Amino acid sequence: MLALLAGIHRAAAQLPVITSFSQNGLLVCSNLAPGLPASLQWSSSLSGPWQTNWAGFGAVTADSNGLIHVSVPMFYRVPACPIPPTASRPTAWR
């Protein structure tokens, strides 16, 4: 039983961790498997939906007053392994 708990603790300690996110847009994440791809997901709300691309920002149309209203990314996460963008599971948030 102790070995099982130790394995769970070790696995939990290896979740990706966003260690910094600077004002110039540099995001640094640790605890990733060397040589394997990682996926960065973002959302304008902690509850999602989580996105993996920036397509929605490519062509934002101004309204009749010449204004745009855009929910910009405020939350970022790096899943432990690449998952579909519509899937949901706890990871590191910043």
mmCIF file as gemmi writes it, N, C-alpha and C atoms, coordinates in Angstrom:
data_model
loop_
_atom_site.group_PDB
_atom_site.id
_atom_site.type_symbol
_atom_site.label_atom_id
_atom_site.label_alt_id
_atom_site.label_comp_id
_atom_site.label_asym_id
_atom_site.label_entity_id
_atom_site.label_seq_id
_atom_site.pdbx_PDB_ins_code
_atom_site.Cartn_x
_atom_site.Cartn_y
_atom_site.Cartn_z
_atom_site.occupancy
_atom_site.B_iso_or_equiv
_atom_site.pdbx_formal_charge
_atom_site.auth_seq_id
_atom_site.auth_asym_id
_atom_site.pdbx_PDB_model_num
ATOM 1 N N . MET Axp A 1 ? 0.821 -1.186 0 1 0 ? 1 A 1
ATOM 2 C CA . MET Axp A 1 ? 0 0 0 1 0 ? 1 A 1
ATOM 3 C C . MET Axp A 1 ? 0.872 1.26 0 1 0 ? 1 A 1
ATOM 4 N N . LEU Axp A 2 ? 1.921 1.249 0.805 1 0 ? 2 A 1
ATOM 5 C CA . LEU Axp A 2 ? 2.817 2.4 0.857 1 0 ? 2 A 1
ATOM 6 C C . LEU Axp A 2 ? 3.462 2.651 -0.504 1 0 ? 2 A 1
ATOM 7 N N . ALA Axp A 3 ? 3.86 1.582 -1.19 1 0 ? 3 A 1
ATOM 8 C CA . ALA Axp A 3 ? 4.458 1.735 -2.521 1 0 ? 3 A 1
ATOM 9 C C . ALA Axp A 3 ? 3.456 2.351 -3.493 1 0 ? 3 A 1
ATOM 10 N N . LEU Axp A 4 ? 2.198 1.96 -3.391 1 0 ? 4 A 1
ATOM 11 C CA . LEU Axp A 4 ? 1.159 2.524 -4.239 1 0 ? 4 A 1
ATOM 12 C C . LEU Axp A 4 ? 1.005 4.017 -3.969 1 0 ? 4 A 1
ATOM 13 N N . LEU Axp A 5 ? 0.954 4.409 -2.7 1 0 ? 5 A 1
ATOM 14 C CA . LEU Axp A 5 ? 0.843 5.821 -2.354 1 0 ? 5 A 1
ATOM 15 C C . LEU Axp A 5 ? 2.066 6.609 -2.802 1 0 ? 5 A 1
ATOM 16 N N . ALA Axp A 6 ? 3.228 6.014 -2.681 1 0 ? 6 A 1
ATOM 17 C CA . ALA Axp A 6 ? 4.454 6.682 -3.129 1 0 ? 6 A 1
ATOM 18 C C . ALA Axp A 6 ? 4.399 6.909 -4.632 1 0 ? 6 A 1
ATOM 19 N N . GLY Axp A 7 ? 3.867 5.941 -5.372 1 0 ? 7 A 1
ATOM 20 C CA . GLY Axp A 7 ? 3.738 6.092 -6.816 1 0 ? 7 A 1
ATOM 21 C C . GLY Axp A 7 ? 2.777 7.196 -7.189 1 0 ? 7 A 1
ATOM 22 N N . ILE Axp A 8 ? 1.68 7.315 -6.463 1 0 ? 8 A 1
ATOM 23 C CA . ILE Axp A 8 ? 0.715 8.38 -6.711 1 0 ? 8 A 1
ATOM 24 C C . ILE Axp A 8 ? 1.349 9.73 -6.41 1 0 ? 8 A 1
ATOM 25 N N . HIS Axp A 9 ? 2.073 9.829 -5.3 1 0 ? 9 A 1
ATOM 26 C CA . HIS Axp A 9 ? 2.729 11.086 -4.936 1 0 ? 9 A 1
ATOM 27 C C . HIS Axp A 9 ? 3.758 11.476 -5.995 1 0 ? 9 A 1
ATOM 28 N N . ARG Axp A 10 ? 4.552 10.517 -6.473 1 0 ? 10 A 1
ATOM 29 C CA . ARG Axp A 10 ? 5.569 10.805 -7.476 1 0 ? 10 A 1
ATOM 30 C C . ARG Axp A 10 ? 4.903 11.274 -8.77 1 0 ? 10 A 1
ATOM 31 N N . ALA Axp A 11 ? 3.813 10.623 -9.172 1 0 ? 11 A 1
ATOM 32 C CA . ALA Axp A 11 ? 3.126 11.015 -10.396 1 0 ? 11 A 1
ATOM 33 C C . ALA Axp A 11 ? 2.553 12.421 -10.268 1 0 ? 11 A 1
ATOM 34 N N . ALA Axp A 12 ? 1.978 12.744 -9.124 1 0 ? 12 A 1
ATOM 35 C CA . ALA Axp A 12 ? 1.406 14.075 -8.93 1 0 ? 12 A 1
ATOM 36 C C . ALA Axp A 12 ? 2.489 15.145 -8.956 1 0 ? 12 A 1
ATOM 37 N N . ALA Axp A 13 ? 3.664 14.82 -8.451 1 0 ? 13 A 1
ATOM 38 C CA . ALA Axp A 13 ? 4.759 15.791 -8.421 1 0 ? 13 A 1
ATOM 39 C C . ALA Axp A 13 ? 5.287 16.082 -9.823 1 0 ? 13 A 1
ATOM 40 N N . GLN Axp A 14 ? 4.992 15.222 -10.791 1 0 ? 14 A 1
ATOM 41 C CA . GLN Axp A 14 ? 5.512 15.394 -12.136 1 0 ? 14 A 1
ATOM 42 C C . GLN Axp A 14 ? 4.554 16.125 -13.076 1 0 ? 14 A 1
ATOM 43 N N . LEU Axp A 15 ? 3.461 16.669 -12.574 1 0 ? 15 A 1
ATOM 44 C CA . LEU Axp A 15 ? 2.571 17.441 -13.425 1 0 ? 15 A 1
ATOM 45 C C . LEU Axp A 15 ? 3.299 18.677 -13.935 1 0 ? 15 A 1
ATOM 46 N N . PRO Axp A 16 ? 2.978 19.118 -15.136 1 0 ? 16 A 1
ATOM 47 C CA . PRO Axp A 16 ? 3.601 20.34 -15.642 1 0 ? 16 A 1
ATOM 48 C C . PRO Axp A 16 ? 3.325 21.528 -14.718 1 0 ? 16 A 1
ATOM 49 N N . VAL Axp A 17 ? 4.325 22.397 -14.597 1 0 ? 17 A 1
ATOM 50 C CA . VAL Axp A 17 ? 4.205 23.586 -13.761 1 0 ? 17 A 1
ATOM 51 C C . VAL Axp A 17 ? 4.636 24.797 -14.58 1 0 ? 17 A 1
ATOM 52 N N . ILE Axp A 18 ? 3.752 25.785 -14.699 1 0 ? 18 A 1
ATOM 53 C CA . ILE Axp A 18 ? 4.134 27.037 -15.339 1 0 ? 18 A 1
ATOM 54 C C . ILE Axp A 18 ? 4.94 27.81 -14.307 1 0 ? 18 A 1
ATOM 55 N N . THR Axp A 19 ? 6.247 27.913 -14.552 1 0 ? 19 A 1
ATOM 56 C CA . THR Axp A 19 ? 7.14 28.513 -13.565 1 0 ? 19 A 1
ATOM 57 C C . THR Axp A 19 ? 7.258 30.024 -13.701 1 0 ? 19 A 1
ATOM 58 N N . SER Axp A 20 ? 7.004 30.549 -14.906 1 0 ? 20 A 1
ATOM 59 C CA . SER Axp A 20 ? 7.004 31.998 -15.058 1 0 ? 20 A 1
ATOM 60 C C . SER Axp A 20 ? 6.254 32.385 -16.323 1 0 ? 20 A 1
ATOM 61 N N . PHE Axp A 21 ? 5.765 33.607 -16.311 1 0 ? 21 A 1
ATOM 62 C CA . PHE Axp A 21 ? 5.1 34.19 -17.473 1 0 ? 21 A 1
ATOM 63 C C . PHE Axp A 21 ? 5.391 35.675 -17.423 1 0 ? 21 A 1
ATOM 64 N N . SER Axp A 22 ? 6.324 36.113 -18.224 1 0 ? 22 A 1
ATOM 65 C CA . SER Axp A 22 ? 6.796 37.491 -18.146 1 0 ? 22 A 1
ATOM 66 C C . SER Axp A 22 ? 5.923 38.446 -18.959 1 0 ? 22 A 1
ATOM 67 N N . GLN Axp A 23 ? 6.116 39.723 -18.731 1 0 ? 23 A 1
ATOM 68 C CA . GLN Axp A 23 ? 5.334 40.746 -19.419 1 0 ? 23 A 1
ATOM 69 C C . GLN Axp A 23 ? 5.593 40.769 -20.912 1 0 ? 23 A 1
ATOM 70 N N . ASN Axp A 24 ? 6.741 40.245 -21.352 1 0 ? 24 A 1
ATOM 71 C CA . ASN Axp A 24 ? 7.023 40.225 -22.786 1 0 ? 24 A 1
ATOM 72 C C . ASN Axp A 24 ? 6.445 38.996 -23.476 1 0 ? 24 A 1
ATOM 73 N N . GLY Axp A 25 ? 5.682 38.18 -22.736 1 0 ? 25 A 1
ATOM 74 C CA . GLY Axp A 25 ? 4.994 37.048 -23.332 1 0 ? 25 A 1
ATOM 75 C C . GLY Axp A 25 ? 5.734 35.733 -23.288 1 0 ? 25 A 1
ATOM 76 N N . LEU Axp A 26 ? 6.854 35.656 -22.568 1 0 ? 26 A 1
ATOM 77 C CA . LEU Axp A 26 ? 7.609 34.41 -22.476 1 0 ? 26 A 1
ATOM 78 C C . LEU Axp A 26 ? 7.042 33.549 -21.353 1 0 ? 26 A 1
ATOM 79 N N . LEU Axp A 27 ? 6.518 32.378 -21.711 1 0 ? 27 A 1
ATOM 80 C CA . LEU Axp A 27 ? 5.973 31.435 -20.741 1 0 ? 27 A 1
ATOM 81 C C . LEU Axp A 27 ? 6.968 30.295 -20.591 1 0 ? 27 A 1
ATOM 82 N N . VAL Axp A 28 ? 7.318 29.946 -19.355 1 0 ? 28 A 1
ATOM 83 C CA . VAL Axp A 28 ? 8.248 28.861 -19.076 1 0 ? 28 A 1
ATOM 84 C C . VAL Axp A 28 ? 7.52 27.807 -18.256 1 0 ? 28 A 1
ATOM 85 N N . CYS Axp A 29 ? 7.624 26.553 -18.694 1 0 ? 29 A 1
ATOM 86 C CA . CYS Axp A 29 ? 6.951 25.443 -18.029 1 0 ? 29 A 1
ATOM 87 C C . CYS Axp A 29 ? 7.97 24.341 -17.753 1 0 ? 29 A 1
ATOM 88 N N . SER Axp A 30 ? 7.912 23.753 -16.55 1 0 ? 30 A 1
ATOM 89 C CA . SER Axp A 30 ? 8.837 22.671 -16.182 1 0 ? 30 A 1
ATOM 90 C C . SER Axp A 30 ? 8.074 21.362 -16.021 1 0 ? 30 A 1
ATOM 91 N N . ASN Axp A 31 ? 8.805 20.298 -15.721 1 0 ? 31 A 1
ATOM 92 C CA . ASN Axp A 31 ? 8.272 18.95 -15.498 1 0 ? 31 A 1
ATOM 93 C C . ASN Axp A 31 ? 7.675 18.324 -16.751 1 0 ? 31 A 1
ATOM 94 N N . LEU Axp A 32 ? 8.212 18.668 -17.916 1 0 ? 32 A 1
ATOM 95 C CA . LEU Axp A 32 ? 7.765 18.057 -19.165 1 0 ? 32 A 1
ATOM 96 C C . LEU Axp A 32 ? 8.738 16.952 -19.558 1 0 ? 32 A 1
ATOM 97 N N . ALA Axp A 33 ? 8.254 15.982 -20.32 1 0 ? 33 A 1
ATOM 98 C CA . ALA Axp A 33 ? 9.099 14.883 -20.779 1 0 ? 33 A 1
ATOM 99 C C . ALA Axp A 33 ? 10.039 15.4 -21.864 1 0 ? 33 A 1
ATOM 100 N N . PRO Axp A 34 ? 11.354 15.267 -21.673 1 0 ? 34 A 1
ATOM 101 C CA . PRO Axp A 34 ? 12.318 15.742 -22.668 1 0 ? 34 A 1
ATOM 102 C C . PRO Axp A 34 ? 12.075 15.106 -24.039 1 0 ? 34 A 1
ATOM 103 N N . GLY Axp A 35 ? 12.1 15.912 -25.08 1 0 ? 35 A 1
ATOM 104 C CA . GLY Axp A 35 ? 11.976 15.421 -26.44 1 0 ? 35 A 1
ATOM 105 C C . GLY Axp A 35 ? 10.553 15.16 -26.917 1 0 ? 35 A 1
ATOM 106 N N . LEU Axp A 36 ? 9.56 15.266 -26.037 1 0 ? 36 A 1
ATOM 107 C CA . LEU Axp A 36 ? 8.174 15.036 -26.438 1 0 ? 36 A 1
ATOM 108 C C . LEU Axp A 36 ? 7.459 16.366 -26.61 1 0 ? 36 A 1
ATOM 109 N N . PRO Axp A 37 ? 6.498 16.442 -27.536 1 0 ? 37 A 1
ATOM 110 C CA . PRO Axp A 37 ? 5.787 17.704 -27.739 1 0 ? 37 A 1
ATOM 111 C C . PRO Axp A 37 ? 4.899 18.059 -26.55 1 0 ? 37 A 1
ATOM 112 N N . ALA Axp A 38 ? 4.71 19.333 -26.352 1 0 ? 38 A 1
ATOM 113 C CA . ALA Axp A 38 ? 3.816 19.835 -25.303 1 0 ? 38 A 1
ATOM 114 C C . ALA Axp A 38 ? 2.736 20.658 -25.982 1 0 ? 38 A 1
ATOM 115 N N . SER Axp A 39 ? 1.638 20.844 -25.303 1 0 ? 39 A 1
ATOM 116 C CA . SER Axp A 39 ? 0.526 21.615 -25.84 1 0 ? 39 A 1
ATOM 117 C C . SER Axp A 39 ? 0.23 22.772 -24.893 1 0 ? 39 A 1
ATOM 118 N N . LEU Axp A 40 ? 0.15 23.974 -25.44 1 0 ? 40 A 1
ATOM 119 C CA . LEU Axp A 40 ? -0.218 25.139 -24.643 1 0 ? 40 A 1
ATOM 120 C C . LEU Axp A 40 ? -1.675 25.447 -24.925 1 0 ? 40 A 1
ATOM 121 N N . GLN Axp A 41 ? -2.461 25.556 -23.878 1 0 ? 41 A 1
ATOM 122 C CA . GLN Axp A 41 ? -3.868 25.895 -24.02 1 0 ? 41 A 1
ATOM 123 C C . GLN Axp A 41 ? -4.122 27.206 -23.306 1 0 ? 41 A 1
ATOM 124 N N . TRP Axp A 42 ? -5.074 27.981 -23.813 1 0 ? 42 A 1
ATOM 125 C CA . TRP Axp A 42 ? -5.397 29.265 -23.211 1 0 ? 42 A 1
ATOM 126 C C . TRP Axp A 42 ? -6.902 29.457 -23.154 1 0 ? 42 A 1
ATOM 127 N N . SER Axp A 43 ? -7.311 30.351 -22.269 1 0 ? 43 A 1
ATOM 128 C CA . SER Axp A 43 ? -8.728 30.684 -22.123 1 0 ? 43 A 1
ATOM 129 C C . SER Axp A 43 ? -8.847 32.076 -21.525 1 0 ? 43 A 1
ATOM 130 N N . SER Axp A 44 ? -9.93 32.751 -21.858 1 0 ? 44 A 1
ATOM 131 C CA . SER Axp A 44 ? -10.18 34.05 -21.234 1 0 ? 44 A 1
ATOM 132 C C . SER Axp A 44 ? -10.912 33.875 -19.906 1 0 ? 44 A 1
ATOM 133 N N . SER Axp A 45 ? -11.28 32.632 -19.569 1 0 ? 45 A 1
ATOM 134 C CA . SER Axp A 45 ? -11.951 32.321 -18.316 1 0 ? 45 A 1
ATOM 135 C C . SER Axp A 45 ? -11.368 31.035 -17.744 1 0 ? 45 A 1
ATOM 136 N N . LEU Axp A 46 ? -11.205 30.973 -16.449 1 0 ? 46 A 1
ATOM 137 C CA . LEU Axp A 46 ? -10.656 29.772 -15.82 1 0 ? 46 A 1
ATOM 138 C C . LEU Axp A 46 ? -11.54 28.552 -16.06 1 0 ? 46 A 1
ATOM 139 N N . SER Axp A 47 ? -12.831 28.771 -16.254 1 0 ? 47 A 1
ATOM 140 C CA . SER Axp A 47 ? -13.751 27.658 -16.493 1 0 ? 47 A 1
ATOM 141 C C . SER Axp A 47 ? -13.802 27.238 -17.965 1 0 ? 47 A 1
ATOM 142 N N . GLY Axp A 48 ? -13.012 27.895 -18.832 1 0 ? 48 A 1
ATOM 143 C CA . GLY Axp A 48 ? -12.948 27.521 -20.24 1 0 ? 48 A 1
ATOM 144 C C . GLY Axp A 48 ? -13.946 28.302 -21.067 1 0 ? 48 A 1
ATOM 145 N N . PRO Axp A 49 ? -14.076 27.954 -22.314 1 0 ? 49 A 1
ATOM 146 C CA . PRO Axp A 49 ? -13.473 26.81 -22.982 1 0 ? 49 A 1
ATOM 147 C C . PRO Axp A 49 ? -11.989 27.046 -23.258 1 0 ? 49 A 1
ATOM 148 N N . TRP Axp A 50 ? -11.217 25.957 -23.275 1 0 ? 50 A 1
ATOM 149 C CA . TRP Axp A 50 ? -9.783 26.008 -23.518 1 0 ? 50 A 1
ATOM 150 C C . TRP Axp A 50 ? -9.51 25.885 -25.006 1 0 ? 50 A 1
ATOM 151 N N . GLN Axp A 51 ? -8.617 26.719 -25.508 1 0 ? 51 A 1
ATOM 152 C CA . GLN Axp A 51 ? -8.282 26.777 -26.931 1 0 ? 51 A 1
ATOM 153 C C . GLN Axp A 51 ? -6.83 26.401 -27.153 1 0 ? 51 A 1
ATOM 154 N N . THR Axp A 52 ? -6.521 25.981 -28.375 1 0 ? 52 A 1
ATOM 155 C CA . THR Axp A 52 ? -5.132 25.678 -28.722 1 0 ? 52 A 1
ATOM 156 C C . THR Axp A 52 ? -4.647 26.483 -29.918 1 0 ? 52 A 1
ATOM 157 N N . ASN Axp A 53 ? -5.475 27.358 -30.445 1 0 ? 53 A 1
ATOM 158 C CA . ASN Axp A 53 ? -5.029 28.179 -31.577 1 0 ? 53 A 1
ATOM 159 C C . ASN Axp A 53 ? -5.518 29.61 -31.406 1 0 ? 53 A 1
ATOM 160 N N . TRP Axp A 54 ? -4.994 30.494 -32.23 1 0 ? 54 A 1
ATOM 161 C CA . TRP Axp A 54 ? -5.292 31.923 -32.131 1 0 ? 54 A 1
ATOM 162 C C . TRP Axp A 54 ? -6.196 32.375 -33.273 1 0 ? 54 A 1
ATOM 163 N N . ALA Axp A 55 ? -6.858 31.435 -33.952 1 0 ? 55 A 1
ATOM 164 C CA . ALA Axp A 55 ? -7.644 31.757 -35.139 1 0 ? 55 A 1
ATOM 165 C C . ALA Axp A 55 ? -8.683 32.846 -34.882 1 0 ? 55 A 1
ATOM 166 N N . GLY Axp A 56 ? -9.276 32.885 -33.714 1 0 ? 56 A 1
ATOM 167 C CA . GLY Axp A 56 ? -10.298 33.877 -33.414 1 0 ? 56 A 1
ATOM 168 C C . GLY Axp A 56 ? -9.797 35.31 -33.368 1 0 ? 56 A 1
ATOM 169 N N . PHE Axp A 57 ? -8.488 35.499 -33.308 1 0 ? 57 A 1
ATOM 170 C CA . PHE Axp A 57 ? -7.923 36.849 -33.239 1 0 ? 57 A 1
ATOM 171 C C . PHE Axp A 57 ? -7.445 37.348 -34.593 1 0 ? 57 A 1
ATOM 172 N N . GLY Axp A 58 ? -7.553 36.516 -35.62 1 0 ? 58 A 1
ATOM 173 C CA . GLY Axp A 58 ? -7.035 36.874 -36.942 1 0 ? 58 A 1
ATOM 174 C C . GLY Axp A 58 ? -7.836 37.939 -37.652 1 0 ? 58 A 1
ATOM 175 N N . ALA Axp A 59 ? -9.131 37.98 -37.429 1 0 ? 59 A 1
ATOM 176 C CA . ALA Axp A 59 ? -9.991 38.944 -38.112 1 0 ? 59 A 1
ATOM 177 C C . ALA Axp A 59 ? -11.144 39.317 -37.188 1 0 ? 59 A 1
ATOM 178 N N . VAL Axp A 60 ? -10.925 40.324 -36.379 1 0 ? 60 A 1
ATOM 179 C CA . VAL Axp A 60 ? -11.961 40.805 -35.463 1 0 ? 60 A 1
ATOM 180 C C . VAL Axp A 60 ? -12.572 42.052 -36.091 1 0 ? 60 A 1
ATOM 181 N N . THR Axp A 61 ? -13.87 42.023 -36.328 1 0 ? 61 A 1
ATOM 182 C CA . THR Axp A 61 ? -14.564 43.118 -37.019 1 0 ? 61 A 1
ATOM 183 C C . THR Axp A 61 ? -15.012 44.192 -36.033 1 0 ? 61 A 1
ATOM 184 N N . ALA Axp A 62 ? -14.73 45.43 -36.379 1 0 ? 62 A 1
ATOM 185 C CA . ALA Axp A 62 ? -15.148 46.557 -35.548 1 0 ? 62 A 1
ATOM 186 C C . ALA Axp A 62 ? -16.661 46.754 -35.656 1 0 ? 62 A 1
ATOM 187 N N . ASP Axp A 63 ? -17.274 47.163 -34.543 1 0 ? 63 A 1
ATOM 188 C CA . ASP Axp A 63 ? -18.718 47.409 -34.548 1 0 ? 63 A 1
ATOM 189 C C . ASP Axp A 63 ? -19.018 48.769 -35.184 1 0 ? 63 A 1
ATOM 190 N N . SER Axp A 64 ? -20.277 49.189 -35.136 1 0 ? 64 A 1
ATOM 191 C CA . SER Axp A 64 ? -20.697 50.444 -35.781 1 0 ? 64 A 1
ATOM 192 C C . SER Axp A 64 ? -20.047 51.687 -35.169 1 0 ? 64 A 1
ATOM 193 N N . ASN Axp A 65 ? -19.507 51.542 -33.974 1 0 ? 65 A 1
ATOM 194 C CA . ASN Axp A 65 ? -18.802 52.652 -33.326 1 0 ? 65 A 1
ATOM 195 C C . ASN Axp A 65 ? -17.298 52.597 -33.534 1 0 ? 65 A 1
ATOM 196 N N . GLY Axp A 66 ? -16.854 51.635 -34.324 1 0 ? 66 A 1
ATOM 197 C CA . GLY Axp A 66 ? -15.418 51.489 -34.576 1 0 ? 66 A 1
ATOM 198 C C . GLY Axp A 66 ? -14.675 50.828 -33.437 1 0 ? 66 A 1
ATOM 199 N N . LEU Axp A 67 ? -15.374 50.063 -32.614 1 0 ? 67 A 1
ATOM 200 C CA . LEU Axp A 67 ? -14.768 49.389 -31.466 1 0 ? 67 A 1
ATOM 201 C C . LEU Axp A 67 ? -14.739 47.881 -31.684 1 0 ? 67 A 1
ATOM 202 N N . ILE Axp A 68 ? -13.77 47.237 -31.074 1 0 ? 68 A 1
ATOM 203 C CA . ILE Axp A 68 ? -13.776 45.781 -31.012 1 0 ? 68 A 1
ATOM 204 C C . ILE Axp A 68 ? -13.846 45.368 -29.55 1 0 ? 68 A 1
ATOM 205 N N . HIS Axp A 69 ? -14.484 44.253 -29.29 1 0 ? 69 A 1
ATOM 206 C CA . HIS Axp A 69 ? -14.598 43.684 -27.95 1 0 ? 69 A 1
ATOM 207 C C . HIS Axp A 69 ? -14.1 42.255 -28.047 1 0 ? 69 A 1
ATOM 208 N N . VAL Axp A 70 ? -12.984 41.972 -27.388 1 0 ? 70 A 1
ATOM 209 C CA . VAL Axp A 70 ? -12.353 40.661 -27.504 1 0 ? 70 A 1
ATOM 210 C C . VAL Axp A 70 ? -11.987 40.151 -26.115 1 0 ? 70 A 1
ATOM 211 N N . SER Axp A 71 ? -12.366 38.914 -25.832 1 0 ? 71 A 1
ATOM 212 C CA . SER Axp A 71 ? -11.916 38.269 -24.589 1 0 ? 71 A 1
ATOM 213 C C . SER Axp A 71 ? -10.532 37.709 -24.857 1 0 ? 71 A 1
ATOM 214 N N . VAL Axp A 72 ? -9.523 38.384 -24.32 1 0 ? 72 A 1
ATOM 215 C CA . VAL Axp A 72 ? -8.148 37.962 -24.579 1 0 ? 72 A 1
ATOM 216 C C . VAL Axp A 72 ? -7.718 36.916 -23.559 1 0 ? 72 A 1
ATOM 217 N N . PRO Axp A 73 ? -6.75 36.091 -23.924 1 0 ? 73 A 1
ATOM 218 C CA . PRO Axp A 73 ? -6.287 35.045 -23.008 1 0 ? 73 A 1
ATOM 219 C C . PRO Axp A 73 ? -5.748 35.613 -21.708 1 0 ? 73 A 1
ATOM 220 N N . MET Axp A 74 ? -6.262 35.088 -20.607 1 0 ? 74 A 1
ATOM 221 C CA . MET Axp A 74 ? -5.781 35.475 -19.291 1 0 ? 74 A 1
ATOM 222 C C . MET Axp A 74 ? -5.291 34.271 -18.504 1 0 ? 74 A 1
ATOM 223 N N . PHE Axp A 75 ? -5.67 33.088 -18.936 1 0 ? 75 A 1
ATOM 224 C CA . PHE Axp A 75 ? -5.301 31.86 -18.243 1 0 ? 75 A 1
ATOM 225 C C . PHE Axp A 75 ? -4.628 30.931 -19.24 1 0 ? 75 A 1
ATOM 226 N N . TYR Axp A 76 ? -3.592 30.259 -18.786 1 0 ? 76 A 1
ATOM 227 C CA . TYR Axp A 76 ? -2.836 29.346 -19.627 1 0 ? 76 A 1
ATOM 228 C C . TYR Axp A 76 ? -2.636 28.046 -18.872 1 0 ? 76 A 1
ATOM 229 N N . ARG Axp A 77 ? -2.572 26.933 -19.601 1 0 ? 77 A 1
ATOM 230 C CA . ARG Axp A 77 ? -2.27 25.654 -18.982 1 0 ? 77 A 1
ATOM 231 C C . ARG Axp A 77 ? -1.504 24.793 -19.965 1 0 ? 77 A 1
ATOM 232 N N . VAL Axp A 78 ? -0.729 23.888 -19.412 1 0 ? 78 A 1
ATOM 233 C CA . VAL Axp A 78 ? 0.025 22.925 -20.203 1 0 ? 78 A 1
ATOM 234 C C . VAL Axp A 78 ? -0.38 21.549 -19.692 1 0 ? 78 A 1
ATOM 235 N N . PRO Axp A 79 ? -1.156 20.805 -20.463 1 0 ? 79 A 1
ATOM 236 C CA . PRO Axp A 79 ? -1.576 19.468 -20.017 1 0 ? 79 A 1
ATOM 237 C C . PRO Axp A 79 ? -0.379 18.544 -19.846 1 0 ? 79 A 1
ATOM 238 N N . ALA Axp A 80 ? -0.535 17.518 -19.025 1 0 ? 80 A 1
ATOM 239 C CA . ALA Axp A 80 ? 0.542 16.558 -18.808 1 0 ? 80 A 1
ATOM 240 C C . ALA Axp A 80 ? 0.91 15.849 -20.101 1 0 ? 80 A 1
ATOM 241 N N . CYS Axp A 81 ? -0.049 15.675 -20.976 1 0 ? 81 A 1
ATOM 242 C CA . CYS Axp A 81 ? 0.211 15.12 -22.307 1 0 ? 81 A 1
ATOM 243 C C . CYS Axp A 81 ? -0.763 15.796 -23.255 1 0 ? 81 A 1
ATOM 244 N N . PRO Axp A 82 ? -0.422 15.866 -24.551 1 0 ? 82 A 1
ATOM 245 C CA . PRO Axp A 82 ? -1.335 16.523 -25.486 1 0 ? 82 A 1
ATOM 246 C C . PRO Axp A 82 ? -2.714 15.864 -25.441 1 0 ? 82 A 1
ATOM 247 N N . ILE Axp A 83 ? -3.754 16.703 -25.307 1 0 ? 83 A 1
ATOM 248 C CA . ILE Axp A 83 ? -5.13 16.213 -25.296 1 0 ? 83 A 1
ATOM 249 C C . ILE Axp A 83 ? -5.953 17.055 -26.252 1 0 ? 83 A 1
ATOM 250 N N . PRO Axp A 84 ? -7.083 16.538 -26.719 1 0 ? 84 A 1
ATOM 251 C CA . PRO Axp A 84 ? -7.92 17.342 -27.618 1 0 ? 84 A 1
ATOM 252 C C . PRO Axp A 84 ? -8.329 18.646 -26.943 1 0 ? 84 A 1
ATOM 253 N N . PRO Axp A 85 ? -8.447 19.744 -27.698 1 0 ? 85 A 1
ATOM 254 C CA . PRO Axp A 85 ? -8.763 21.041 -27.103 1 0 ? 85 A 1
ATOM 255 C C . PRO Axp A 85 ? -10.112 21.099 -26.41 1 0 ? 85 A 1
ATOM 256 N N . THR Axp A 86 ? -11.033 20.184 -26.715 1 0 ? 86 A 1
ATOM 257 C CA . THR Axp A 86 ? -12.34 20.21 -26.069 1 0 ? 86 A 1
ATOM 258 C C . THR Axp A 86 ? -12.359 19.393 -24.788 1 0 ? 86 A 1
ATOM 259 N N . ALA Axp A 87 ? -11.314 18.601 -24.555 1 0 ? 87 A 1
ATOM 260 C CA . ALA Axp A 87 ? -11.263 17.79 -23.338 1 0 ? 87 A 1
ATOM 261 C C . ALA Axp A 87 ? -10.951 18.686 -22.15 1 0 ? 87 A 1
ATOM 262 N N . SER Axp A 88 ? -11.291 18.211 -20.978 1 0 ? 88 A 1
ATOM 263 C CA . SER Axp A 88 ? -11.069 19.004 -19.775 1 0 ? 88 A 1
ATOM 264 C C . SER Axp A 88 ? -10.476 18.135 -18.691 1 0 ? 88 A 1
ATOM 265 N N . ARG Axp A 89 ? -9.403 18.625 -18.05 1 0 ? 89 A 1
ATOM 266 C CA . ARG Axp A 89 ? -8.839 17.938 -16.892 1 0 ? 89 A 1
ATOM 267 C C . ARG Axp A 89 ? -7.95 18.92 -16.157 1 0 ? 89 A 1
ATOM 268 N N . PRO Axp A 90 ? -7.787 18.726 -14.851 1 0 ? 90 A 1
ATOM 269 C CA . PRO Axp A 90 ? -6.983 19.673 -14.071 1 0 ? 90 A 1
ATOM 270 C C . PRO Axp A 90 ? -5.515 19.65 -14.489 1 0 ? 90 A 1
ATOM 271 N N . THR Axp A 91 ? -4.912 20.815 -14.597 1 0 ? 91 A 1
ATOM 272 C CA . THR Axp A 91 ? -3.489 20.967 -14.902 1 0 ? 91 A 1
ATOM 273 C C . THR Axp A 91 ? -2.985 22.197 -14.178 1 0 ? 91 A 1
ATOM 274 N N . ALA Axp A 92 ? -1.834 22.673 -14.582 1 0 ? 92 A 1
ATOM 275 C CA . ALA Axp A 92 ? -1.268 23.877 -13.965 1 0 ? 92 A 1
ATOM 276 C C . ALA Axp A 92 ? -1.883 25.109 -14.592 1 0 ? 92 A 1
ATOM 277 N N . TRP Axp A 93 ? -2.36 26.049 -13.786 1 0 ? 93 A 1
ATOM 278 C CA . TRP Axp A 93 ? -2.926 27.301 -14.292 1 0 ? 93 A 1
ATOM 279 C C . TRP Axp A 93 ? -2.044 28.437 -13.851 1 0 ? 93 A 1
ATOM 280 N N . ARG Axp A 94 ? -2.034 29.491 -14.647 1 0 ? 94 A 1
ATOM 281 C CA . ARG Axp A 94 ? -1.258 30.685 -14.296 1 0 ? 94 A 1
ATOM 282 C C . ARG Axp A 94 ? -2.093 31.891 -14.595 1 0 ? 94 A 1
